[in-house]
Amino acid sequence: MCRFSQLSDAEKILLRDQLIRYANTVGGKNAFLRIVETIRHTSPHPLLSKTSLLRFPKGAIQWNKSIHRDNFALLSTQIKGRTEENQNLMVDEKHKLFKSITNMLRALGTLTIRVTLNGTEEGEGFTLKAFDIPDETTTLLNPFFEILFFCPITIIKKILSFTKKETAE
């Protein structure tokens, strides 16, 4: 959720609490931030890996399907093109890239990410879906997928350290 500042305080707290739960499953905030830094420093983008795997010093991130460069480029464009009012990645049928975007979202719709630590029992780490698809005309990016692969580290640090400021009456 790279547009963290646009959320209400209640939404920020919910996002922070869930992100802290994910971070705790991989060793805490610092361990989570190290994983994100590994993702940011990997070139080309780790989601383009043909093996659908990214190893980091204490574990690995796996996903269930490989992502082609053209789908990744289209996804990145759609993520950047969202507005505060419309977070939907799906476009109107009249859009010139409707077919390409629909095919990309259909291909990536079941993308699942699994973060695991070395030498841990099954169930350690966390799993998340890349997209939330409430209906056939709406596809929303999972905020934790966006945080893990696309948001700047500074935004992630703000999310992890967010505290509600009390207002004086």
Accessible surface in RSA format (square Angstrom, percent):
REM  Atomic radii and reference values for relative SASA: ProtOr
REM  Chains: A
REM  Algorithm: Lee & Richards
REM  Probe-radius: 1.40
REM  Slices: 20
REM RES _ NUM      All-atoms   Total-Side   Main-Chain    Non-polar    All polar
REM                ABS   REL    ABS   REL    ABS   REL    ABS   REL    ABS   REL
RES MET A   1    36.30  18.8  36.30  24.0   0.00   0.0  30.50  25.9   5.80   7.7
RES CYS A   2    37.69  28.5  25.05  27.9  12.63  29.7  19.04  48.2  18.65  20.1
RES ARG A   3    63.05  26.5  57.83  29.5   5.22  12.4  25.47  34.8  37.58  22.8
RES PHE A   4    11.88   5.9  11.32   7.0   0.56   1.5  11.32   6.9   0.56   1.6
RES SER A   5    95.78  80.9  72.28  96.5  23.50  54.1  48.22 102.7  47.56  66.6
RES GLN A   6    90.72  50.7  59.63  43.6  31.08  74.0  25.24  53.7  65.47  49.7
RES LEU A   7    38.42  21.4  29.13  20.8   9.29  23.4  29.84  21.0   8.58  23.1
RES SER A   8    60.54  51.2  46.75  62.4  13.79  31.8  53.03 112.9   7.51  10.5
RES ASP A   9    58.40  40.9  52.99  52.7   5.41  12.8  12.63  29.7  45.77  45.6
RES ALA A  10    66.87  61.5  58.19  89.8   8.67  19.7  63.15  88.9   3.72   9.8
RES GLU A  11    86.05  49.4  82.56  62.5   3.49   8.3  29.67  57.4  56.38  46.0
RES LYS A  12    29.74  14.5  29.74  18.2   0.00   0.0   0.00   0.0  29.74  31.7
RES ILE A  13    49.38  28.1  49.38  36.8   0.00   0.0  49.38  35.6   0.00   0.0
RES LEU A  14   126.51  70.5 122.82  87.9   3.69   9.3 123.15  86.5   3.36   9.0
RES LEU A  15    14.92   8.3  11.25   8.0   3.67   9.2  14.41  10.1   0.52   1.4
RES ARG A  16    44.51  18.7  44.51  22.7   0.00   0.0   5.82   8.0  38.69  23.4
RES ASP A  17    46.27  32.4  43.87  43.7   2.41   5.7  12.29  28.9  33.99  33.9
RES GLN A  18    47.66  26.6  47.66  34.8   0.00   0.0  14.20  30.2  33.46  25.4
RES LEU A  19     1.23   0.7   1.23   0.9   0.00   0.0   1.23   0.9   0.00   0.0
RES ILE A  20    42.11  24.0  42.11  31.4   0.00   0.0  42.11  30.3   0.00   0.0
RES ARG A  21   132.38  55.6 129.56  66.0   2.81   6.7  64.91  88.7  67.47  40.9
RES TYR A  22    35.06  16.4  35.06  19.9   0.00   0.0  14.13  10.6  20.93  25.8
RES ALA A  23     0.00   0.0   0.00   0.0   0.00   0.0   0.00   0.0   0.00   0.0
RES ASN A  24    94.03  64.8  73.08  70.6  20.95  50.4  25.14  60.5  68.88  66.6
RES THR A  25    53.17  37.8  42.47  43.1  10.70  25.5  49.87  67.0   3.30   5.0
RES VAL A  26     3.88   2.6   0.00   0.0   3.88   9.4   0.00   0.0   3.88  10.5
RES GLY A  27    61.29  75.6   0.00   N/A  61.29  75.6  31.80  87.3  29.49  66.0
RES GLY A  28    17.11  21.1   0.00   N/A  17.11  21.1  16.64  45.7   0.47   1.0
RES LYS A  29    91.15  44.5  85.70  52.6   5.45  13.0  48.93  44.0  42.21  45.0
RES ASN A  30   103.10  71.1 100.04  96.7   3.06   7.4  16.45  39.6  86.65  83.7
RES ALA A  31    13.23  12.2  11.25  17.4   1.97   4.5  11.61  16.3   1.62   4.3
RES PHE A  32     3.49   1.7   3.49   2.2   0.00   0.0   3.49   2.1   0.00   0.0
RES LEU A  33    23.14  12.9  23.14  16.6   0.00   0.0  23.14  16.3   0.00   0.0
RES ARG A  34   123.18  51.7 120.97  61.7   2.21   5.3  65.40  89.4  57.78  35.0
RES ILE A  35     5.15   2.9   4.61   3.4   0.54   1.3   5.02   3.6   0.13   0.4
RES VAL A  36     0.00   0.0   0.00   0.0   0.00   0.0   0.00   0.0   0.00   0.0
RES GLU A  37    65.08  37.4  64.99  49.2   0.10   0.2  12.22  23.6  52.86  43.2
RES THR A  38    37.09  26.4  29.99  30.4   7.10  16.9  23.13  31.1  13.96  21.1
RES ILE A  39     2.51   1.4   0.66   0.5   1.85   4.5   0.66   0.5   1.85   5.0
RES ARG A  40    71.84  30.2  41.96  21.4  29.88  71.1  44.84  61.3  26.99  16.4
RES HIS A  41   150.60  82.3 121.23  84.3  29.37  75.1  85.21  87.8  65.39  76.1
RES THR A  42    44.83  31.9  31.19  31.6  13.64  32.5  30.97  41.6  13.86  20.9
RES SER A  43   103.07  87.1  72.22  96.4  30.85  71.1  38.70  82.4  64.38  90.2
RES PRO A  44    81.84  59.6  73.48  67.0   8.36  30.4  80.09  66.1   1.75  10.9
RES HIS A  45    43.14  23.6  33.35  23.2   9.79  25.0  34.87  35.9   8.28   9.6
RES PRO A  46     4.12   3.0   0.63   0.6   3.49  12.7   4.12   3.4   0.00   0.0
RES LEU A  47     0.00   0.0   0.00   0.0   0.00   0.0   0.00   0.0   0.00   0.0
RES LEU A  48    23.87  13.3   9.35   6.7  14.52  36.5   9.78   6.9  14.08  37.9
RES SER A  49    32.66  27.6  20.17  26.9  12.49  28.8  24.55  52.3   8.11  11.4
RES LYS A  50   190.50  92.9 164.67 101.0  25.84  61.5 115.03 103.5  75.48  80.4
RES THR A  51   104.88  74.6  78.97  80.1  25.91  61.8  79.48 106.8  25.40  38.4
RES SER A  52    15.95  13.5  13.74  18.3   2.21   5.1   9.06  19.3   6.89   9.6
RES LEU A  53    46.48  25.9  35.67  25.5  10.82  27.2  35.67  25.0  10.82  29.1
RES LEU A  54    19.33  10.8  17.73  12.7   1.60   4.0  19.33  13.6   0.00   0.0
RES ARG A  55   164.14  68.9 146.83  74.8  17.31  41.2  60.14  82.2 104.00  63.0
RES PHE A  56    16.63   8.3   6.57   4.1  10.06  26.2  10.95   6.6   5.68  16.3
RES PRO A  57   121.92  88.9  87.27  79.6  34.65 126.0 100.65  83.1  21.28 132.2
RES LYS A  58   126.73  61.8 122.65  75.3   4.08   9.7  78.89  71.0  47.84  51.0
RES GLY A  59     2.33   2.9   0.00   N/A   2.33   2.9   0.64   1.8   1.69   3.8
RES ALA A  60     9.24   8.5   8.91  13.8   0.33   0.7   8.91  12.5   0.33   0.9
RES ILE A  61     0.11   0.1   0.11   0.1   0.00   0.0   0.11   0.1   0.00   0.0
RES GLN A  62    88.50  49.5  88.33  64.6   0.17   0.4  13.99  29.8  74.51  56.5
RES TRP A  63    12.24   4.9   0.00   0.0  12.24  28.7   3.40   1.8   8.84  14.3
RES ASN A  64    88.53  61.1  48.83  47.2  39.70  95.6  40.10  96.5  48.43  46.8
RES LYS A  65    64.55  31.5  57.55  35.3   7.00  16.7  41.87  37.7  22.68  24.2
RES SER A  66    51.05  43.1  36.54  48.8  14.51  33.4  12.52  26.7  38.54  54.0
RES ILE A  67     5.81   3.3   0.00   0.0   5.81  14.0   0.54   0.4   5.27  14.3
RES HIS A  68   118.87  65.0 114.73  79.7   4.14  10.6  71.07  73.2  47.80  55.6
RES ARG A  69   154.61  64.9 148.50  75.7   6.11  14.5  70.60  96.5  84.01  50.9
RES ASP A  70   103.13  72.2  90.47  90.0  12.66  29.9  47.49 111.8  55.64  55.5
RES ASN A  71    28.84  19.9  28.81  27.8   0.04   0.1   0.04   0.1  28.81  27.8
RES PHE A  72    27.05  13.5  27.05  16.8   0.00   0.0  27.05  16.4   0.00   0.0
RES ALA A  73    54.62  50.2  48.23  74.4   6.39  14.5  53.40  75.2   1.22   3.2
RES LEU A  74    27.61  15.4  25.28  18.1   2.34   5.9  27.19  19.1   0.42   1.1
RES LEU A  75     0.00   0.0   0.00   0.0   0.00   0.0   0.00   0.0   0.00   0.0
RES SER A  76    19.31  16.3  18.30  24.4   1.01   2.3  16.12  34.3   3.19   4.5
RES THR A  77    81.17  57.7  75.22  76.3   5.95  14.2  54.32  73.0  26.86  40.6
RES GLN A  78    25.21  14.1  22.93  16.8   2.28   5.4   0.65   1.4  24.56  18.6
RES ILE A  79    14.09   8.0  12.70   9.5   1.38   3.3  12.70   9.1   1.38   3.7
RES LYS A  80   163.10  79.6 137.24  84.2  25.86  61.6  93.96  84.6  69.15  73.7
RES GLY A  81    57.41  70.8   0.00   N/A  57.41  70.8  34.91  95.8  22.50  50.4
RES ARG A  82    19.99   8.4   9.23   4.7  10.76  25.6   6.81   9.3  13.17   8.0
RES THR A  83    65.35  46.5  62.25  63.1   3.09   7.4  61.81  83.0   3.54   5.3
RES GLU A  84   100.95  58.0  81.90  62.0  19.06  45.4  24.41  47.2  76.55  62.5
RES GLU A  85   155.58  89.3 115.47  87.4  40.11  95.5  71.57 138.4  84.01  68.6
RES ASN A  86    83.08  57.3  79.11  76.4   3.97   9.6  22.73  54.7  60.35  58.3
RES GLN A  87    49.30  27.6  44.70  32.7   4.60  11.0  38.44  81.8  10.87   8.2
RES ASN A  88    35.66  24.6  26.19  25.3   9.48  22.8   6.61  15.9  29.05  28.1
RES LEU A  89     0.15   0.1   0.00   0.0   0.15   0.4   0.15   0.1   0.00   0.0
RES MET A  90    30.34  15.7  22.26  14.7   8.08  19.2  21.94  18.7   8.39  11.1
RES VAL A  91    28.33  18.6  16.24  14.7  12.09  29.1  23.38  20.3   4.94  13.4
RES ASP A  92    95.72  67.0  79.49  79.1  16.23  38.4  41.65  98.0  54.07  53.9
RES GLU A  93   140.49  80.7 121.23  91.7  19.26  45.9  33.95  65.7 106.54  87.0
RES LYS A  94   191.37  93.4 157.34  96.5  34.03  81.0 109.50  98.6  81.88  87.2
RES HIS A  95    76.61  41.9  60.75  42.2  15.86  40.6  43.76  45.1  32.85  38.2
RES LYS A  96   189.47  92.4 147.77  90.7  41.70  99.3 102.11  91.9  87.36  93.1
RES LEU A  97    69.79  38.9  68.66  49.1   1.13   2.8  69.79  49.0   0.00   0.0
RES PHE A  98    60.20  30.1  59.42  36.8   0.78   2.0  59.42  36.0   0.78   2.2
RES LYS A  99   157.04  76.6 153.37  94.1   3.67   8.7  97.30  87.6  59.74  63.6
RES SER A 100    52.81  44.6  44.17  59.0   8.64  19.9  17.02  36.2  35.79  50.1
RES ILE A 101     0.07   0.0   0.07   0.1   0.00   0.0   0.07   0.1   0.00   0.0
RES THR A 102    17.99  12.8  17.30  17.5   0.68   1.6  17.30  23.2   0.68   1.0
RES ASN A 103    69.46  47.9  64.71  62.5   4.75  11.4  25.66  61.7  43.80  42.3
RES MET A 104     0.83   0.4   0.00   0.0   0.83   2.0   0.43   0.4   0.39   0.5
RES LEU A 105     6.15   3.4   4.10   2.9   2.06   5.2   4.43   3.1   1.73   4.6
RES ARG A 106   170.31  71.5 146.47  74.7  23.84  56.8  74.86 102.3  95.45  57.8
RES ALA A 107    42.97  39.5  31.23  48.2  11.74  26.7  42.32  59.6   0.65   1.7
RES LEU A 108     2.49   1.4   2.49   1.8   0.00   0.0   2.49   1.7   0.00   0.0
RES GLY A 109    10.42  12.9   0.00   N/A  10.42  12.9   4.84  13.3   5.59  12.5
RES THR A 110    81.01  57.6  79.51  80.6   1.50   3.6  73.43  98.6   7.57  11.4
RES LEU A 111     0.02   0.0   0.00   0.0   0.02   0.0   0.00   0.0   0.02   0.0
RES THR A 112    31.41  22.3  29.26  29.7   2.15   5.1  24.95  33.5   6.46   9.8
RES ILE A 113     0.06   0.0   0.00   0.0   0.06   0.1   0.00   0.0   0.06   0.2
RES ARG A 114    54.92  23.1  54.75  27.9   0.18   0.4  34.10  46.6  20.82  12.6
RES VAL A 115     0.26   0.2   0.26   0.2   0.00   0.0   0.26   0.2   0.00   0.0
RES THR A 116    35.34  25.1  35.34  35.8   0.00   0.0  22.85  30.7  12.49  18.9
RES LEU A 117    37.83  21.1  29.34  21.0   8.48  21.3  30.11  21.1   7.71  20.8
RES ASN A 118    94.48  65.2  72.90  70.5  21.57  51.9  34.33  82.6  60.15  58.1
RES GLY A 119    91.36 112.7   0.00   N/A  91.36 112.7  45.08 123.7  46.28 103.6
RES THR A 120    57.14  40.6  25.50  25.8  31.64  75.4  28.29  38.0  28.85  43.6
RES GLU A 121   142.69  81.9 130.03  98.4  12.66  30.1  52.21 101.0  90.48  73.9
RES GLU A 122   166.05  95.3 132.80 100.5  33.25  79.2  69.77 135.0  96.28  78.6
RES GLY A 123    56.88  70.1   0.00   N/A  56.88  70.1  32.90  90.3  23.98  53.7
RES GLU A 124    77.43  44.5  73.80  55.8   3.63   8.6   9.04  17.5  68.39  55.8
RES GLY A 125     8.22  10.1   0.00   N/A   8.22  10.1   0.00   0.0   8.22  18.4
RES PHE A 126    13.77   6.9   8.74   5.4   5.03  13.1  13.77   8.3   0.00   0.0
RES THR A 127    66.01  46.9  45.66  46.3  20.35  48.5  39.29  52.8  26.72  40.4
RES LEU A 128     8.74   4.9   2.06   1.5   6.68  16.8   8.74   6.1   0.00   0.0
RES LYS A 129   107.09  52.2 104.91  64.4   2.18   5.2  79.71  71.7  27.38  29.2
RES ALA A 130     0.01   0.0   0.00   0.0   0.01   0.0   0.00   0.0   0.01   0.0
RES PHE A 131     5.61   2.8   0.09   0.1   5.53  14.4   0.09   0.1   5.53  15.8
RES ASP A 132    63.89  44.8  59.40  59.1   4.49  10.6  24.31  57.2  39.58  39.5
RES ILE A 133    88.00  50.1  56.27  41.9  31.73  76.5  56.98  41.0  31.01  84.2
RES PRO A 134    90.85  66.2  47.29  43.1  43.56 158.3  60.15  49.7  30.70 190.8
RES ASP A 135    73.36  51.4  62.38  62.1  10.98  26.0  41.40  97.4  31.96  31.9
RES GLU A 136   156.60  89.9 132.26 100.1  24.34  58.0  54.76 105.9 101.84  83.1
RES THR A 137    89.64  63.8  84.87  86.0   4.77  11.4  66.55  89.4  23.09  34.9
RES THR A 138    30.91  22.0  30.91  31.3   0.00   0.0  16.03  21.5  14.88  22.5
RES THR A 139     4.66   3.3   4.66   4.7   0.00   0.0   0.17   0.2   4.49   6.8
RES LEU A 140    59.88  33.3  59.88  42.8   0.00   0.0  59.88  42.1   0.00   0.0
RES LEU A 141     9.92   5.5   0.00   0.0   9.92  24.9   0.00   0.0   9.92  26.7
RES ASN A 142    17.67  12.2  17.67  17.1   0.00   0.0   0.19   0.5  17.48  16.9
RES PRO A 143    33.54  24.4  33.37  30.4   0.17   0.6  33.54  27.7   0.00   0.0
RES PHE A 144    27.25  13.6  25.23  15.6   2.02   5.3  25.23  15.3   2.02   5.8
RES PHE A 145     0.00   0.0   0.00   0.0   0.00   0.0   0.00   0.0   0.00   0.0
RES GLU A 146     2.72   1.6   2.72   2.1   0.00   0.0   0.00   0.0   2.72   2.2
RES ILE A 147     0.06   0.0   0.06   0.0   0.00   0.0   0.06   0.0   0.00   0.0
RES LEU A 148     1.17   0.6   1.17   0.8   0.00   0.0   1.17   0.8   0.00   0.0
RES PHE A 149     3.51   1.8   0.00   0.0   3.51   9.1   0.00   0.0   3.51  10.0
RES PHE A 150    48.15  24.1  22.79  14.1  25.36  66.0  26.09  15.8  22.05  63.1
RES CYS A 151     0.03   0.0   0.00   0.0   0.03   0.1   0.03   0.1   0.00   0.0
RES PRO A 152    70.67  51.5  61.89  56.4   8.78  31.9  70.67  58.3   0.00   0.0
RES ILE A 153    33.48  19.1  30.48  22.7   3.00   7.2  30.48  21.9   3.00   8.2
RES THR A 154    89.40  63.6  87.00  88.2   2.40   5.7  73.68  99.0  15.73  23.8
RES ILE A 155    34.46  19.6  34.46  25.7   0.00   0.0  34.46  24.8   0.00   0.0
RES ILE A 156     0.00   0.0   0.00   0.0   0.00   0.0   0.00   0.0   0.00   0.0
RES LYS A 157   100.38  49.0  97.80  60.0   2.58   6.1  49.03  44.1  51.35  54.7
RES LYS A 158   123.95  60.5 118.59  72.8   5.36  12.8  71.99  64.8  51.97  55.4
RES ILE A 159     0.00   0.0   0.00   0.0   0.00   0.0   0.00   0.0   0.00   0.0
RES LEU A 160     6.31   3.5   4.36   3.1   1.95   4.9   4.37   3.1   1.94   5.2
RES SER A 161    76.38  64.5  57.58  76.8  18.80  43.3  44.47  94.7  31.91  44.7
RES PHE A 162    31.28  15.7  24.86  15.4   6.42  16.7  30.35  18.4   0.93   2.7
RES THR A 163    97.06  69.0  90.87  92.1   6.19  14.8  62.48  83.9  34.58  52.3
RES LYS A 164   112.84  55.0  94.12  57.8  18.72  44.6  37.87  34.1  74.97  79.9
RES LYS A 165   174.10  84.9 161.73  99.2  12.37  29.5 115.99 104.4  58.11  61.9
RES GLU A 166   155.54  89.3 125.97  95.3  29.58  70.4  62.84 121.6  92.70  75.7
RES THR A 167   119.24  84.8  97.91  99.3  21.33  50.8  76.06 102.2  43.19  65.3
RES ALA A 168   108.59  99.8  68.45 105.6  40.13  91.3  77.35 108.9  31.24  82.7
RES GLU A 169   214.72 123.3 133.95 101.3  80.77 192.3  83.07 160.7 131.64 107.5
END  Absolute sums over single chains surface
CHAIN  1 A     9881.4       8088.8       1792.6       5532.5       4348.9
END  Absolute sums over all chains
TOTAL          9881.4       8088.8       1792.6       5532.5       4348.9
